[in-house]
Amino acid sequence: MAYEGLKRVEVFKTNVSEEQDADQLLVVLLQNFPRLEINFDLEDCDRILRIEGHAVSNEQIIALLSTYGYQCSALV
């Protein structure tokens, strides 16, 4: 088995507030990034989007959510 490197975990603050919206966005995100593990935590005050994988592009994630009218910014 080839060494693939460490998985990155990126955490984003969003303005997604409804579970139904998060579910729809999750489908879109997984269609665009099928190799990533993605989930929302809407109970958190920052309405967290958590993404784990080998090739996470913050810019692409932010741009994709933006096209659907949502704000998203990486937390550091």
Backbone hydrogen bonds, N-H to C=O, Kabsch-Sander energy under -0.5 kcal/mol:
donor,donor_aa,acceptor,acceptor_aa,energy
8,R,53,G,-3.5
10,E,8,R,-0.5
10,E,51,I,-3.1
12,F,49,L,-2.8
13,K,73,S,-3.2
14,T,46,D,-2.0
14,T,47,R,-0.6
15,N,71,Q,-1.3
22,A,18,E,-2.2
23,D,19,E,-2.5
24,Q,20,Q,-2.1
25,L,21,D,-2.6
26,L,22,A,-2.4
27,V,23,D,-1.7
28,V,24,Q,-1.9
29,L,25,L,-3.1
30,L,26,L,-2.5
31,Q,27,V,-1.8
32,N,28,V,-1.9
33,F,29,L,-2.6
36,L,33,F,-1.7
37,E,52,E,-3.1
38,I,36,L,-0.6
39,N,50,R,-2.1
41,D,48,I,-2.9
44,D,41,D,-0.7
47,R,44,D,-2.0
48,I,41,D,-1.3
49,L,12,F,-2.2
50,R,39,N,-3.1
51,I,10,E,-2.8
52,E,37,E,-2.7
53,G,8,R,-2.3
57,S,55,A,-0.6
58,N,56,V,-0.7
61,I,57,S,-2.2
62,I,58,N,-2.7
63,A,59,E,-2.4
64,L,60,Q,-2.3
65,L,61,I,-2.3
66,S,62,I,-2.1
67,T,63,A,-1.8
68,Y,64,L,-0.7
68,Y,65,L,-0.9
69,G,66,S,-1.9
70,Y,65,L,-2.3
73,S,13,K,-2.3
75,L,11,V,-3.3
